[in-house]
Amino acid sequence: MIRFFQLGFFIGLIFWSISISWVYEAINFYGAGSLLSFFMTALIICYLSLYFGLFGIAIKYFEKSKLKILILPSIFFILEWVRSWMLSGFPGQNLGILFDHFWGLLPIIGVAGTSFIIILVICILVEKLRMVYKVPISSILILLLLFGPGHYQNGGSEKLRVSVVQPLSNDIYLLKEITNKTDTDIVVWPESVSWYNEDIFNGIEEKTIIGGFFRKDGENTYGSIINNRTQHVYDKRNLVPFGEFQPFGDLLRPLSNFFNIPDSSLSQGSYDQDKSDWSGVVCWEIVFNNTFVNRVKGTEYIVHISNDSWYGDSMPELHLKHARARAVESNKWVVRSTTDGISQIISPRKGESSEKINKGEAGYISHEITLNKNDTWYVRMGDLPLLAFSFITLLITLIIDFRKKYES
């Protein structure tokens, strides 16, 4: 059992070292220094690798189970789900998001469900099953991943032309200058460009601005997306530990003081917020399945704003990939504006997205999108069906195992 944990943990170390190298850049951005940044990153990698180690234990423990083909994908799914909320959550790198050719089932089961199917296919292929069962079942699942509805979705009929601005910095005068060059009535600004004040929009032609601002509400401070015309607001719910809120209260505040981390006392937005025709997700909220599904349900398009400047060079590409996956999951356009890249107006369908504004480039993009208020199965149901299935499968397997041991 220990050997299987060690093997899983080792594989996790390799996987996470490659996947989240940007964490080092993010920590070091605040001046923690190379040595401490490396130590903190290594700690996070070791923590995440524990989930691979636990999966290794599951492989050994259930190796003789008759339900092994189902129990292992179920445990993998549960472990990814736990990782998505434990210690504020670290859901970003699901197995199902790695290969966009396998996004055929995203509108039905989402990224996490795709992880389940990938593990299920592997289990079917390595299990000692008759070829008459193994080949057709695994082939059907692979074909669904490769050619499922996620690759062939239809869009809405109503159209809207929008622009996104990428200013490189939070210079309001530069934002205004670029905004006045756009040829659309709706312009999206990136995350947290300033404190919200209606005077900010003086000198801007008749345009609707949807952008990221800090705002005060009594004693609370929020990172929000605000529409300057309708005053509609989305408050960020999934805050970044240390960067936006202090985990464990004042216990770790000296750590933030050492890092010189600003804005570490934001308030958490409520789970249920009033909706507009658009839905807003701020920064890494887009990787939280529950938040995403709750926000986009019943809306026509998605506004995703972020400031990826403190994540180094590798994270923006991964963040963009998450936005692309969410477009396919929801069958809704994602209008994505970032401070210094990568910004894009993203279609759920191949070949329809706008060009990108690459990292380190200033400018804007204008593009026509289609509006779609109809929700996919995944947006309606989220991870709940597979989560229930996985826990029931685990429970049945444990009961069967317990009865066998009791009878013997």
HELIX and SHEET records of a PDB file:
HELIX    1   1 ILE A    2  SER A   19  1                                  18    
HELIX    2   2 TRP A   22  PHE A   29  1                                   8    
HELIX    3   3 SER A   34  TYR A   61  1                                  28    
HELIX    4   4 LYS A   68  TRP A   85  1                                  18    
HELIX    5   5 MET A   86  SER A   88  5                                   3    
HELIX    6   6 LEU A   95  ILE A   97  5                                   3    
HELIX    7   7 ASP A  100  LEU A  105  5                                   6    
HELIX    8   8 LEU A  106  VAL A  126  1                                  21    
HELIX    9   9 MET A  131  PHE A  147  1                                  17    
HELIX   10  10 PRO A  149  HIS A  151  5                                   3    
HELIX   11  11 ILE A  172  THR A  179  1                                   8    
HELIX   12  12 GLU A  198  PHE A  201  5                                   4    
HELIX   13  13 GLY A  249  LEU A  252  5                                   4    
HELIX   14  14 ARG A  253  PHE A  259  1                                   7    
HELIX   15  15 CYS A  283  VAL A  287  5                                   5    
HELIX   16  16 ASN A  289  VAL A  296  1                                   8    
HELIX   17  17 SER A  309  TYR A  311  5                                   3    
HELIX   18  18 MET A  315  SER A  330  1                                  16    
HELIX   19  19 TRP A  377  MET A  381  1                                   5    
HELIX   20  20 LEU A  384  GLU A  407  1                                  24    
SHEET    1   A 5 SER A 194  TRP A 195  0                                        
SHEET    2   A 5 THR A 208  ASP A 217  1                                        
SHEET    3   A 5 ILE A 186  VAL A 188  1                                        
SHEET    4   A 5 LYS A 159  GLN A 166  1                                        
SHEET    5   A 5 GLY A 363  THR A 370 -1                                        
SHEET    1   B 4 SER A 194  TRP A 195  0                                        
SHEET    2   B 4 THR A 208  ASP A 217  1                                        
SHEET    3   B 4 ASN A 220  ASN A 227 -1                                        
SHEET    4   B 4 VAL A 233  ASP A 235 -1                                        
SHEET    1   C 4 TRP A 278  VAL A 282  0                                        
SHEET    2   C 4 TYR A 301  SER A 306  1                                        
SHEET    3   C 4 VAL A 334  THR A 338  1                                        
SHEET    4   C 4 GLN A 344  ILE A 346 -1                                        
END                                                                             
